[in-house]
Amino acid sequence: MGAMLNVLTGFGVVVLIIGLGYVIGHKQLLGPKALYPLNMYVFWIALPATLLRFMSHADLGQIFGPNLAVVAISSLLTGFTSFALFYWIARRTAKESLIGMLAASYCNGSNLGIPLATYLLDDPTLTLPVILFQVGLYAPTAVLLLDIAEERGSGAQSGASRTRLAPAVASALFKSPLLISAFAGMILAWMNTRFGFELPALIADPIDLIAQSMVAVALVVFGMSMAEVKVLQPGISPRKSVLVASLLKTVLHPTLAFLVGTLIFGASGELLLAMVLMGALPTGQNVFTYAQRFQTQQVLARDTGVVSTAISLPIMAGIVLFLG
Protein backbone atom coordinates (compact mmCIF):
# COMPACT_ATOMS: atom_id res chain seq x y z
CA MET A 1 0.00 0.00 0.00
CA GLY A 2 2.85 2.37 0.83
CA ALA A 3 4.56 1.75 -2.53
CA MET A 4 1.31 2.38 -4.40
CA LEU A 5 0.77 5.62 -2.49
CA ASN A 6 4.30 6.78 -3.32
CA VAL A 7 3.79 6.06 -7.03
CA LEU A 8 0.42 7.79 -7.14
CA THR A 9 1.85 10.74 -5.22
CA GLY A 10 4.77 11.01 -7.63
CA PHE A 11 2.57 11.00 -10.71
CA GLY A 12 0.07 13.26 -8.96
CA VAL A 13 2.81 15.85 -8.51
CA VAL A 14 3.74 15.56 -12.20
CA VAL A 15 0.11 15.94 -13.31
CA LEU A 16 -0.45 18.93 -11.01
CA ILE A 17 2.59 20.78 -12.37
CA ILE A 18 1.55 20.03 -15.97
CA GLY A 19 -1.95 21.22 -15.04
CA LEU A 20 -0.50 24.42 -13.61
CA GLY A 21 1.32 24.96 -16.90
CA TYR A 22 -1.93 24.41 -18.79
CA VAL A 23 -3.70 27.08 -16.71
CA ILE A 24 -0.78 29.49 -17.17
CA GLY A 25 -0.86 28.93 -20.93
CA HIS A 26 -4.65 29.10 -21.23
CA LYS A 27 -4.90 32.32 -19.21
CA GLN A 28 -1.66 33.70 -20.70
CA LEU A 29 -0.52 34.64 -17.19
CA LEU A 30 3.08 35.09 -18.38
CA GLY A 31 2.09 36.91 -21.55
CA PRO A 32 1.11 35.70 -25.04
CA LYS A 33 4.68 34.86 -26.09
CA ALA A 34 6.05 33.23 -22.92
CA LEU A 35 6.08 29.65 -24.21
CA TYR A 36 8.91 30.01 -26.72
CA PRO A 37 11.58 31.59 -24.45
CA LEU A 38 10.74 29.19 -21.61
CA ASN A 39 10.96 26.26 -24.01
CA MET A 40 14.32 27.50 -25.26
CA TYR A 41 15.56 27.85 -21.66
CA VAL A 42 14.63 24.23 -20.99
CA PHE A 43 16.10 22.90 -24.24
CA TRP A 44 19.33 24.90 -24.45
CA ILE A 45 20.18 25.42 -20.77
CA ALA A 46 18.29 23.37 -18.15
CA LEU A 47 18.21 19.97 -19.89
CA PRO A 48 21.92 20.08 -20.89
CA ALA A 49 22.88 21.18 -17.36
CA THR A 50 20.94 18.23 -15.92
CA LEU A 51 22.56 15.71 -18.26
CA LEU A 52 26.03 17.14 -17.65
CA ARG A 53 25.51 16.98 -13.89
CA PHE A 54 24.41 13.35 -13.85
CA MET A 55 26.55 12.05 -16.71
CA SER A 56 29.73 13.23 -15.00
CA HIS A 57 29.14 10.50 -12.38
CA ALA A 58 27.22 7.97 -14.49
CA ASP A 59 27.91 4.30 -15.16
CA LEU A 60 28.67 4.43 -18.89
CA GLY A 61 28.36 0.66 -19.25
CA GLN A 62 24.73 0.85 -18.18
CA ILE A 63 23.93 3.60 -20.69
CA PHE A 64 25.47 1.82 -23.68
CA GLY A 65 24.42 -1.66 -22.59
CA PRO A 66 21.12 -3.53 -23.05
CA ASN A 67 19.06 -0.37 -22.50
CA LEU A 68 20.18 1.13 -25.81
CA ALA A 69 19.55 -2.14 -27.65
CA VAL A 70 16.05 -2.47 -26.20
CA VAL A 71 15.24 1.12 -27.16
CA ALA A 72 16.38 0.53 -30.74
CA ILE A 73 14.69 -2.86 -31.24
CA SER A 74 11.35 -1.92 -29.65
CA SER A 75 11.21 1.41 -31.52
CA LEU A 76 11.98 -0.19 -34.88
CA LEU A 77 9.45 -2.99 -34.37
CA THR A 78 6.74 -0.53 -33.34
CA GLY A 79 7.61 1.78 -36.21
CA PHE A 80 7.50 -1.02 -38.78
CA THR A 81 4.13 -2.19 -37.43
CA SER A 82 2.73 1.32 -37.72
CA PHE A 83 4.13 1.83 -41.22
CA ALA A 84 2.63 -1.48 -42.35
CA LEU A 85 -0.80 -0.55 -40.98
CA PHE A 86 -0.81 2.88 -42.60
CA TYR A 87 0.77 1.88 -45.93
CA TRP A 88 -0.65 -1.57 -46.67
CA ILE A 89 -3.89 -1.62 -44.66
CA ALA A 90 -5.03 2.02 -44.69
CA ARG A 91 -3.52 2.61 -48.17
CA ARG A 92 -1.78 5.86 -47.24
CA THR A 93 1.11 7.30 -49.23
CA ALA A 94 4.70 6.58 -48.24
CA LYS A 95 5.11 10.09 -46.79
CA GLU A 96 1.91 9.82 -44.75
CA SER A 97 2.88 6.35 -43.54
CA LEU A 98 6.34 7.52 -42.46
CA ILE A 99 4.81 10.26 -40.29
CA GLY A 100 2.42 7.65 -38.89
CA MET A 101 5.44 5.46 -38.15
CA LEU A 102 7.15 8.26 -36.23
CA ALA A 103 3.95 9.18 -34.38
CA ALA A 104 3.71 5.62 -33.08
CA SER A 105 7.37 5.05 -32.19
CA TYR A 106 9.25 8.33 -31.60
CA CYS A 107 9.40 9.06 -27.85
CA ASN A 108 9.27 12.39 -26.05
CA GLY A 109 12.60 11.53 -24.47
CA SER A 110 13.76 15.06 -23.64
CA ASN A 111 10.89 17.42 -22.79
CA LEU A 112 8.97 14.81 -20.78
CA GLY A 113 11.32 11.84 -20.45
CA ILE A 114 14.15 13.63 -18.65
CA PRO A 115 11.89 15.37 -16.07
CA LEU A 116 10.04 12.13 -15.33
CA ALA A 117 13.23 10.08 -15.05
CA THR A 118 14.76 12.73 -12.80
CA TYR A 119 11.78 13.06 -10.49
CA LEU A 120 10.49 9.47 -10.41
CA LEU A 121 13.70 7.44 -10.87
CA ASP A 122 16.27 10.00 -9.69
CA ASP A 123 18.39 9.39 -12.79
CA PRO A 124 17.90 11.43 -16.00
CA THR A 125 20.65 9.44 -17.75
CA LEU A 126 18.12 6.61 -18.17
CA THR A 127 16.66 8.63 -21.05
CA LEU A 128 19.99 9.03 -22.81
CA PRO A 129 19.74 5.78 -24.85
CA VAL A 130 16.41 7.06 -26.23
CA ILE A 131 17.92 10.43 -27.15
CA LEU A 132 21.05 8.87 -28.67
CA PHE A 133 19.08 6.45 -30.83
CA GLN A 134 16.44 8.94 -31.96
CA VAL A 135 18.63 11.98 -32.58
CA GLY A 136 21.65 10.07 -33.87
CA LEU A 137 19.99 7.50 -36.12
CA TYR A 138 16.20 7.19 -36.15
CA ALA A 139 15.26 10.79 -36.99
CA PRO A 140 17.96 11.32 -39.66
CA THR A 141 17.00 8.02 -41.32
CA ALA A 142 13.30 8.91 -41.25
CA VAL A 143 14.01 12.35 -42.73
CA LEU A 144 16.10 10.71 -45.45
CA LEU A 145 13.21 8.35 -46.28
CA LEU A 146 10.77 11.27 -46.30
CA ASP A 147 13.09 13.08 -48.73
CA ILE A 148 13.16 10.04 -51.02
CA ALA A 149 9.37 9.64 -50.83
CA GLU A 150 8.91 13.33 -51.65
CA GLU A 151 11.24 13.09 -54.65
CA ARG A 152 9.41 10.04 -55.96
CA GLY A 153 6.07 11.74 -55.42
CA SER A 154 7.21 14.76 -57.42
CA GLY A 155 8.69 12.60 -60.16
CA ALA A 156 12.30 13.57 -59.42
CA GLN A 157 14.84 11.06 -60.60
CA SER A 158 17.80 12.18 -58.53
CA GLY A 159 19.31 9.58 -56.24
CA ALA A 160 21.23 12.14 -54.22
CA SER A 161 19.08 11.60 -51.14
CA ARG A 162 20.48 8.12 -50.74
CA THR A 163 23.91 9.55 -50.05
CA ARG A 164 22.80 11.96 -47.34
CA LEU A 165 22.45 9.62 -44.37
CA ALA A 166 25.98 10.02 -42.99
CA PRO A 167 25.96 13.85 -43.19
CA ALA A 168 22.46 13.91 -41.69
CA VAL A 169 23.56 11.77 -38.75
CA ALA A 170 26.70 13.87 -38.20
CA SER A 171 24.71 17.10 -38.36
CA ALA A 172 22.16 15.80 -35.85
CA LEU A 173 24.88 14.70 -33.45
CA PHE A 174 26.86 17.94 -33.51
CA LYS A 175 23.84 20.27 -33.34
CA SER A 176 22.07 18.66 -30.37
CA PRO A 177 22.77 20.43 -27.04
CA LEU A 178 21.58 17.30 -25.22
CA LEU A 179 24.11 15.03 -26.92
CA ILE A 180 26.89 17.60 -26.62
CA SER A 181 26.30 17.93 -22.87
CA ALA A 182 26.03 14.16 -22.53
CA PHE A 183 29.35 13.61 -24.32
CA ALA A 184 30.96 16.31 -22.16
CA GLY A 185 29.61 14.52 -19.10
CA MET A 186 31.08 11.22 -20.32
CA ILE A 187 34.50 12.85 -20.61
CA LEU A 188 34.18 14.20 -17.06
CA ALA A 189 33.08 10.77 -15.82
CA TRP A 190 36.15 9.17 -17.43
CA MET A 191 38.44 11.84 -15.96
CA ASN A 192 36.87 11.33 -12.55
CA THR A 193 37.38 7.56 -12.71
CA ARG A 194 40.91 7.79 -14.12
CA PHE A 195 42.34 10.81 -12.31
CA GLY A 196 39.82 11.66 -9.58
CA PHE A 197 39.06 14.95 -11.34
CA GLU A 198 36.08 17.01 -10.12
CA LEU A 199 34.76 20.27 -11.51
CA PRO A 200 35.58 23.22 -9.23
CA ALA A 201 32.67 24.47 -7.13
CA LEU A 202 32.63 27.77 -9.02
CA ILE A 203 31.54 25.83 -12.13
CA ALA A 204 29.74 22.84 -10.60
CA ASP A 205 27.45 24.80 -8.26
CA PRO A 206 25.84 26.99 -10.98
CA ILE A 207 25.31 23.86 -13.09
CA ASP A 208 23.61 22.16 -10.13
CA LEU A 209 21.36 25.16 -9.46
CA ILE A 210 20.27 25.38 -13.09
CA ALA A 211 19.70 21.61 -13.21
CA GLN A 212 17.45 21.82 -10.15
CA SER A 213 15.12 24.16 -12.05
CA MET A 214 14.70 21.74 -14.94
CA VAL A 215 11.91 19.44 -13.72
CA ALA A 216 9.48 22.16 -12.66
CA VAL A 217 10.09 24.47 -15.62
CA ALA A 218 9.99 21.64 -18.17
CA LEU A 219 6.68 20.30 -16.85
CA VAL A 220 5.14 23.79 -16.69
CA VAL A 221 6.26 24.43 -20.28
CA PHE A 222 4.82 21.08 -21.36
CA GLY A 223 1.47 22.02 -19.82
CA MET A 224 1.56 25.44 -21.48
CA SER A 225 2.11 23.83 -24.87
CA MET A 226 -0.99 21.66 -24.35
CA ALA A 227 -3.12 24.79 -23.88
CA GLU A 228 -2.29 26.08 -27.35
CA VAL A 229 -3.75 23.23 -29.40
CA LYS A 230 -7.25 21.99 -30.15
CA VAL A 231 -7.31 18.27 -30.76
CA LEU A 232 -9.66 15.74 -32.36
CA GLN A 233 -11.69 18.42 -34.15
CA PRO A 234 -14.57 16.89 -36.18
CA GLY A 235 -13.92 16.91 -39.90
CA ILE A 236 -10.29 17.97 -39.44
CA SER A 237 -8.59 15.36 -37.28
CA PRO A 238 -8.11 11.76 -38.55
CA ARG A 239 -9.45 10.42 -35.25
CA LYS A 240 -9.10 6.70 -36.00
CA SER A 241 -5.51 7.14 -37.14
CA VAL A 242 -4.72 9.24 -34.06
CA LEU A 243 -6.16 6.56 -31.78
CA VAL A 244 -4.25 3.78 -33.56
CA ALA A 245 -0.94 5.67 -33.43
CA SER A 246 -1.51 6.62 -29.77
CA LEU A 247 -2.25 3.03 -28.73
CA LEU A 248 0.74 1.71 -30.65
CA LYS A 249 2.92 4.27 -28.89
CA THR A 250 1.64 3.80 -25.35
CA VAL A 251 0.68 0.11 -25.35
CA LEU A 252 2.58 -1.80 -28.05
CA HIS A 253 5.89 0.05 -27.65
CA PRO A 254 6.29 -0.59 -23.88
CA THR A 255 5.01 -4.16 -24.31
CA LEU A 256 7.70 -4.85 -26.90
CA ALA A 257 10.30 -3.20 -24.66
CA PHE A 258 9.25 -5.53 -21.84
CA LEU A 259 9.41 -8.63 -24.05
CA VAL A 260 12.75 -7.73 -25.62
CA GLY A 261 14.21 -6.74 -22.25
CA THR A 262 13.17 -9.92 -20.46
CA LEU A 263 13.34 -12.58 -23.18
CA ILE A 264 16.48 -11.44 -25.00
CA PHE A 265 18.50 -9.57 -22.37
CA GLY A 266 17.16 -11.09 -19.15
CA ALA A 267 16.60 -7.64 -17.64
CA SER A 268 14.87 -7.21 -14.30
CA GLY A 269 14.43 -4.71 -11.49
CA GLU A 270 15.22 -1.04 -12.07
CA LEU A 271 16.81 -1.68 -15.48
CA LEU A 272 13.66 -3.37 -16.81
CA LEU A 273 11.50 -0.63 -15.28
CA ALA A 274 13.53 2.03 -17.09
CA MET A 275 13.32 0.13 -20.40
CA VAL A 276 9.54 -0.20 -20.24
CA LEU A 277 8.95 3.36 -19.00
CA MET A 278 10.98 4.79 -21.86
CA GLY A 279 8.87 2.77 -24.30
CA ALA A 280 5.68 4.12 -22.72
CA LEU A 281 6.67 7.76 -23.21
CA PRO A 282 4.23 9.66 -25.46
CA THR A 283 4.92 10.82 -28.99
CA GLY A 284 7.75 13.33 -29.25
CA GLN A 285 7.04 16.88 -30.37
CA ASN A 286 9.66 16.57 -33.13
CA VAL A 287 7.24 14.42 -35.12
CA PHE A 288 5.05 17.49 -35.67
CA THR A 289 8.13 19.39 -36.82
CA TYR A 290 8.87 16.73 -39.45
CA ALA A 291 5.21 16.69 -40.53
CA GLN A 292 5.34 20.46 -41.00
CA ARG A 293 8.62 20.25 -42.90
CA PHE A 294 7.20 17.76 -45.41
CA GLN A 295 3.65 19.20 -45.38
CA THR A 296 1.91 15.93 -44.57
CA GLN A 297 -0.10 14.46 -41.68
CA GLN A 298 0.37 17.57 -39.55
CA VAL A 299 -2.92 17.13 -37.68
CA LEU A 300 -2.16 13.44 -37.06
CA ALA A 301 1.27 14.28 -35.62
CA ARG A 302 -0.07 17.09 -33.42
CA ASP A 303 -3.13 15.21 -32.12
CA THR A 304 -1.19 12.00 -31.49
CA GLY A 305 1.28 13.96 -29.37
CA VAL A 306 -1.53 15.26 -27.15
CA VAL A 307 -3.65 12.09 -27.01
CA SER A 308 -0.68 9.79 -26.38
CA THR A 309 0.39 12.07 -23.53
CA ALA A 310 -3.03 11.78 -21.89
CA ILE A 311 -2.99 7.99 -22.28
CA SER A 312 0.64 7.48 -21.27
CA LEU A 313 0.54 9.01 -17.78
CA PRO A 314 -1.84 6.43 -16.22
CA ILE A 315 -0.10 3.66 -18.17
CA MET A 316 3.30 4.71 -16.81
CA ALA A 317 1.85 4.86 -13.30
CA GLY A 318 0.66 1.27 -13.75
CA ILE A 319 4.08 0.22 -15.06
CA VAL A 320 5.81 1.66 -11.99
CA LEU A 321 3.31 -0.11 -9.71
CA PHE A 322 3.81 -3.41 -11.56
CA LEU A 323 7.59 -3.33 -12.02
CA GLY A 324 8.77 -0.85 -9.39
C-alpha positions in Angstrom: 0.0 0.0 0.0 2.8 2.4 0.8 4.6 1.8 -2.5 1.3 2.4 -4.4 0.8 5.6 -2.5 4.3 6.8 -3.3 3.8 6.1 -7.0 0.4 7.8 -7.1 1.8 10.7 -5.2 4.8 11.0 -7.6 2.6 11.0 -10.7 0.1 13.3 -9.0 2.8 15.9 -8.5 3.7 15.6 -12.2 0.1 15.9 -13.3 -0.4 18.9 -11.0 2.6 20.8 -12.4 1.5 20.0 -16.0 -2.0 21.2 -15.0 -0.5 24.4 -13.6 1.3 25.0 -16.9 -1.9 24.4 -18.8 -3.7 27.1 -16.7 -0.8 29.5 -17.2 -0.9 28.9 -20.9 -4.6 29.1 -21.2 -4.9 32.3 -19.2 -1.7 33.7 -20.7 -0.5 34.6 -17.2 3.1 35.1 -18.4 2.1 36.9 -21.6 1.1 35.7 -25.0 4.7 34.9 -26.1 6.0 33.2 -22.9 6.1 29.6 -24.2 8.9 30.0 -26.7 11.6 31.6 -24.5 10.7 29.2 -21.6 11.0 26.3 -24.0 14.3 27.5 -25.3 15.6 27.9 -21.7 14.6 24.2 -21.0 16.1 22.9 -24.2 19.3 24.9 -24.4 20.2 25.4 -20.8 18.3 23.4 -18.2 18.2 20.0 -19.9 21.9 20.1 -20.9 22.9 21.2 -17.4 20.9 18.2 -15.9 22.6 15.7 -18.3 26.0 17.1 -17.7 25.5 17.0 -13.9 24.4 13.3 -13.9 26.6 12.1 -16.7 29.7 13.2 -15.0 29.1 10.5 -12.4 27.2 8.0 -14.5 27.9 4.3 -15.2 28.7 4.4 -18.9 28.4 0.7 -19.2 24.7 0.9 -18.2 23.9 3.6 -20.7 25.5 1.8 -23.7 24.4 -1.7 -22.6 21.1 -3.5 -23.1 19.1 -0.4 -22.5 20.2 1.1 -25.8 19.6 -2.1 -27.7 16.0 -2.5 -26.2 15.2 1.1 -27.2 16.4 0.5 -30.7 14.7 -2.9 -31.2 11.4 -1.9 -29.6 11.2 1.4 -31.5 12.0 -0.2 -34.9 9.4 -3.0 -34.4 6.7 -0.5 -33.3 7.6 1.8 -36.2 7.5 -1.0 -38.8 4.1 -2.2 -37.4 2.7 1.3 -37.7 4.1 1.8 -41.2 2.6 -1.5 -42.4 -0.8 -0.5 -41.0 -0.8 2.9 -42.6 0.8 1.9 -45.9 -0.6 -1.6 -46.7 -3.9 -1.6 -44.7 -5.0 2.0 -44.7 -3.5 2.6 -48.2 -1.8 5.9 -47.2 1.1 7.3 -49.2 4.7 6.6 -48.2 5.1 10.1 -46.8 1.9 9.8 -44.7 2.9 6.3 -43.5 6.3 7.5 -42.5 4.8 10.3 -40.3 2.4 7.6 -38.9 5.4 5.5 -38.2 7.2 8.3 -36.2 4.0 9.2 -34.4 3.7 5.6 -33.1 7.4 5.0 -32.2 9.2 8.3 -31.6 9.4 9.1 -27.9 9.3 12.4 -26.0 12.6 11.5 -24.5 13.8 15.1 -23.6 10.9 17.4 -22.8 9.0 14.8 -20.8 11.3 11.8 -20.4 14.1 13.6 -18.6 11.9 15.4 -16.1 10.0 12.1 -15.3 13.2 10.1 -15.1 14.8 12.7 -12.8 11.8 13.1 -10.5 10.5 9.5 -10.4 13.7 7.4 -10.9 16.3 10.0 -9.7 18.4 9.4 -12.8 17.9 11.4 -16.0 20.6 9.4 -17.7 18.1 6.6 -18.2 16.7 8.6 -21.0 20.0 9.0 -22.8 19.7 5.8 -24.9 16.4 7.1 -26.2 17.9 10.4 -27.2 21.1 8.9 -28.7 19.1 6.5 -30.8 16.4 8.9 -32.0 18.6 12.0 -32.6 21.7 10.1 -33.9 20.0 7.5 -36.1 16.2 7.2 -36.2 15.3 10.8 -37.0 18.0 11.3 -39.7 17.0 8.0 -41.3 13.3 8.9 -41.2 14.0 12.3 -42.7 16.1 10.7 -45.5 13.2 8.3 -46.3 10.8 11.3 -46.3 13.1 13.1 -48.7 13.2 10.0 -51.0 9.4 9.6 -50.8 8.9 13.3 -51.6 11.2 13.1 -54.7 9.4 10.0 -56.0 6.1 11.7 -55.4 7.2 14.8 -57.4 8.7 12.6 -60.2 12.3 13.6 -59.4 14.8 11.1 -60.6 17.8 12.2 -58.5 19.3 9.6 -56.2 21.2 12.1 -54.2 19.1 11.6 -51.1 20.5 8.1 -50.7 23.9 9.6 -50.1 22.8 12.0 -47.3 22.5 9.6 -44.4 26.0 10.0 -43.0 26.0 13.9 -43.2 22.5 13.9 -41.7 23.6 11.8 -38.8 26.7 13.9 -38.2 24.7 17.1 -38.4 22.2 15.8 -35.9 24.9 14.7 -33.5 26.9 17.9 -33.5 23.8 20.3 -33.3 22.1 18.7 -30.4 22.8 20.4 -27.0 21.6 17.3 -25.2 24.1 15.0 -26.9 26.9 17.6 -26.6 26.3 17.9 -22.9 26.0 14.2 -22.5 29.3 13.6 -24.3 31.0 16.3 -22.2 29.6 14.5 -19.1 31.1 11.2 -20.3 34.5 12.8 -20.6 34.2 14.2 -17.1 33.1 10.8 -15.8 36.1 9.2 -17.4 38.4 11.8 -16.0 36.9 11.3 -12.5 37.4 7.6 -12.7 40.9 7.8 -14.1 42.3 10.8 -12.3 39.8 11.7 -9.6 39.1 14.9 -11.3 36.1 17.0 -10.1 34.8 20.3 -11.5 35.6 23.2 -9.2 32.7 24.5 -7.1 32.6 27.8 -9.0 31.5 25.8 -12.1 29.7 22.8 -10.6 27.4 24.8 -8.3 25.8 27.0 -11.0 25.3 23.9 -13.1 23.6 22.2 -10.1 21.4 25.2 -9.5 20.3 25.4 -13.1 19.7 21.6 -13.2 17.5 21.8 -10.2 15.1 24.2 -12.1 14.7 21.7 -14.9 11.9 19.4 -13.7 9.5 22.2 -12.7 10.1 24.5 -15.6 10.0 21.6 -18.2 6.7 20.3 -16.9 5.1 23.8 -16.7 6.3 24.4 -20.3 4.8 21.1 -21.4 1.5 22.0 -19.8 1.6 25.4 -21.5 2.1 23.8 -24.9 -1.0 21.7 -24.4 -3.1 24.8 -23.9 -2.3 26.1 -27.4 -3.8 23.2 -29.4 -7.3 22.0 -30.1 -7.3 18.3 -30.8 -9.7 15.7 -32.4 -11.7 18.4 -34.2 -14.6 16.9 -36.2 -13.9 16.9 -39.9 -10.3 18.0 -39.4 -8.6 15.4 -37.3 -8.1 11.8 -38.5 -9.4 10.4 -35.2 -9.1 6.7 -36.0 -5.5 7.1 -37.1 -4.7 9.2 -34.1 -6.2 6.6 -31.8 -4.3 3.8 -33.6 -0.9 5.7 -33.4 -1.5 6.6 -29.8 -2.3 3.0 -28.7 0.7 1.7 -30.7 2.9 4.3 -28.9 1.6 3.8 -25.4 0.7 0.1 -25.3 2.6 -1.8 -28.0 5.9 0.1 -27.6 6.3 -0.6 -23.9 5.0 -4.2 -24.3 7.7 -4.8 -26.9 10.3 -3.2 -24.7 9.2 -5.5 -21.8 9.4 -8.6 -24.0 12.7 -7.7 -25.6 14.2 -6.7 -22.3 13.2 -9.9 -20.5 13.3 -12.6 -23.2 16.5 -11.4 -25.0 18.5 -9.6 -22.4 17.2 -11.1 -19.1 16.6 -7.6 -17.6 14.9 -7.2 -14.3 14.4 -4.7 -11.5 15.2 -1.0 -12.1 16.8 -1.7 -15.5 13.7 -3.4 -16.8 11.5 -0.6 -15.3 13.5 2.0 -17.1 13.3 0.1 -20.4 9.5 -0.2 -20.2 9.0 3.4 -19.0 11.0 4.8 -21.9 8.9 2.8 -24.3 5.7 4.1 -22.7 6.7 7.8 -23.2 4.2 9.7 -25.5 4.9 10.8 -29.0 7.8 13.3 -29.2 7.0 16.9 -30.4 9.7 16.6 -33.1 7.2 14.4 -35.1 5.0 17.5 -35.7 8.1 19.4 -36.8 8.9 16.7 -39.5 5.2 16.7 -40.5 5.3 20.5 -41.0 8.6 20.2 -42.9 7.2 17.8 -45.4 3.6 19.2 -45.4 1.9 15.9 -44.6 -0.1 14.5 -41.7 0.4 17.6 -39.5 -2.9 17.1 -37.7 -2.2 13.4 -37.1 1.3 14.3 -35.6 -0.1 17.1 -33.4 -3.1 15.2 -32.1 -1.2 12.0 -31.5 1.3 14.0 -29.4 -1.5 15.3 -27.2 -3.6 12.1 -27.0 -0.7 9.8 -26.4 0.4 12.1 -23.5 -3.0 11.8 -21.9 -3.0 8.0 -22.3 0.6 7.5 -21.3 0.5 9.0 -17.8 -1.8 6.4 -16.2 -0.1 3.7 -18.2 3.3 4.7 -16.8 1.9 4.9 -13.3 0.7 1.3 -13.7 4.1 0.2 -15.1 5.8 1.7 -12.0 3.3 -0.1 -9.7 3.8 -3.4 -11.6 7.6 -3.3 -12.0 8.8 -0.9 -9.4 
